[in-house]
Each structure stands twice: as C-alpha cells, then as structure tokens.
Amino acid sequence: MKTKTCSKCSNTLAVSMFYKNKTMKDGLMSTCKTCDNLRRRERALANPEYENARSKAWRKANPEAAAAIRKKSKDNYRANHYDKYIAGRRKYYNAKSAKRRAAKLKATGPWTIASEIAKYYKATRALEYVTGIKYHVDHIVPLRGEGVCGLHTHSNMQILRATDNIAKSNHYSIT
Ligand SMILES: [Zn+2]
C-alpha cells in the first residue's frame, strides 16, 4: 500500500487519504483529507460569506460536478441515516397531502356531487383496464393553480394520461 505522511498531523496514511493536487510533485496535497477538511471548516466558520460565495461560484462553473456531489451526499445520507431519511420523506409527503386535502376542502361546495365525480373515477379505471395505460382524473383548472383556484366538481374534471397529467402539474394558462 502506498503511503504518505501528512505535513500537519504527521500521520502516515494511505495515499487515498490525500486529495489530489496537480500542482504538487506527487500529485497529492501535502496535508491529509482530515486536516484539509478541518482547515476548510475553520476557514468557513471564520468567514462564512466568503466561503458561501466561493462555493456558489464553483457550483455555477461546474454544474455537472456539483450535481454529482449533491447526489452523492444525498445517497450517503440516505444510506447512513435511513430512518431519518424515511421520516423526512414521510413528513414531506404528509405535508403535501395535507395541503392537497385542504385545497380540496376549500374547493368543495354545493357543486360537488359525489356520484358525478365517481363516474369519472369509474371511467378512468375502465379506460386503464382496456388500454393498459395509467390514467388520472384531473382538475382542468387546478385546485391550487398559479393565480387560479378550480372547483372540486365534475364539470372541472377530465381524464388524462398519467404522464400528461404529471407534465401539466399546476400549470394552467388563463386565456
Ligand atoms: Zn493530517
């Protein structure tokens, strides 16, 4: 195993414990990853604005690398804190469905006729059965649209292919 001695903590470590640095003779930093990370953290704590601006600029210049790092740290988090990850997801989806329920309640009124709405759902299931494609019952004017709020009523409903509905999201253009 190839090793190197850190110039700061003096530990002799595997070369994999050193970040790469093209300007160095051996292609590696003189200080180990632990020391580098510590130094970076201290620097960030001492001057958070400067560090934030610096990493923001780097992310802007290296969008793909930044996305890869983001994904990796997300994956790591998920692997190392699985329970927390699940709890977080649950909280997110609960909040989302609470919002959806509230919007539905707000859009519900004398115009909401359960038996008429049920017909849409029944037709959707039948369509799925015949075509083998997933369909959604969609509110033509979204209940939580951008600047508009549709009503929860059968006259504001349509059957859409699930993929089209997901693409539509909450967009609705007022013409
Ligand atoms: Zn070190």
Residues whose N, C-alpha, C, O or C-beta is under 5 A from the ligand:
A	BS01	ZN	C6 K8 C9 T31 C32 C35
